[in-house]
Amino acid sequence: MQRKLSLFLIMVALVAVSPAAFGQWATTGTTNITVAVGPEAAISVNSATPLTTGTTLFDDYTGTTTFSYKIRTAQAGGSGSITAQVLTDFSPGNGPSVQNPPTAGDTLSYGCTVAGPGTGCSGSIAAQYQVDTSVATFGANARSSRAGDSGSLAWVLTNDPQYETGNYQAVVRFTISLM
Amino acid sequence: MVNQTVSITLQPQGKVSVPSGITLLKGAQAFTSYTGSMTVSFRARTTPATSATVTLQASGNFTPSGGPSLAAGDLTFTCGAAAYGTACSGAQTVSSTSQRTVVTLPPAACMGGGVGCSAADPATVQVSFQLANDPMVSTGTYSLPVVFTVSSL
């Protein structure tokens, strides 16, 4: 009698497990699709920004870097930022330099224009060698458009007569991050 | 000795079995789409003159509000090869107002082997979902019931 009871219990257990494991059979079946949408950020920057001088002698060199970004910050307490950093100073030497300018006060600076949910930097910002400087900031629940939003940096490089003639190149790294 | 005739009338029938839920996940790159797949199992018997379809339709929209939008066509699905019948071709948008065909079964469909029947019982088809990763969607967890139906029996 005890053995029969055990078999009966096993069969009941199998019957109870089967529907959960394989789903119910019916003319309709429902699946719940779940997605967890988290904070994300991405940026795309144009690869080259030539700086050119104006028509007046020793006008500063100017140029514009454009970028596009996508961002979604957390609804509660989320924030984000875009920063710029002179990763590699101008080369070859004897030209402009962010780290060791030939004359005190020579700068590579920029102003910001940022569309979308970001707040662009205010005024003129002096770029720094291997130090992040602010381009834009984002608050909680900031969301760019589906296609992404755009921004630009207007660069100004001091035109110091101390620079030797030649072509010089620096690398600026843009970073978009979430906090 | 008595002979007795036993007759049986088989009615067209169709049933479907799906997992209770799936989770869509995204890749490592920012703003890549969310994807996930599931197996749809089905059994059907159709009349010689009638085909049948396995369809899917969203029941409402993602909840809570502020989530992905079906109206924007953000949720699509594709079908793998069906073990029986003809699976959908290409990417289909998921709608809450109209059914989308997943598998079309032929007339005189049957399961369990034999001429014209599916050797597999139940037959299966893989359905893969893809959800666009729209930055405009606020962070959070969203859910959408999708109903699979065996129809046109």
Interface residues (C-beta under 8 A of the other chain):
Chain A: F22 G23 Q24 W25 A26 T27 T28 G29 T30 T31 N32 I33 T34 V35 A36 V37 G38 P39 E40 A41 A42 K70 I71 R72 T73 A74 Q75 G78 N141 R143 S144 S145 R146 G148
Chain B: G14 K15 V16 S17 V18 P19 S20 G21 I22 T23 L24 Q29 A30 F31 Y34 G36 M38 V40 S41 R43 S59 F62 G67 P68 L75 F129 L131 N133 D134 P135 M136 V137 S138 T139 G140 T141 Y142 S143 L144 P145 V146 V147 F148 T149 V150
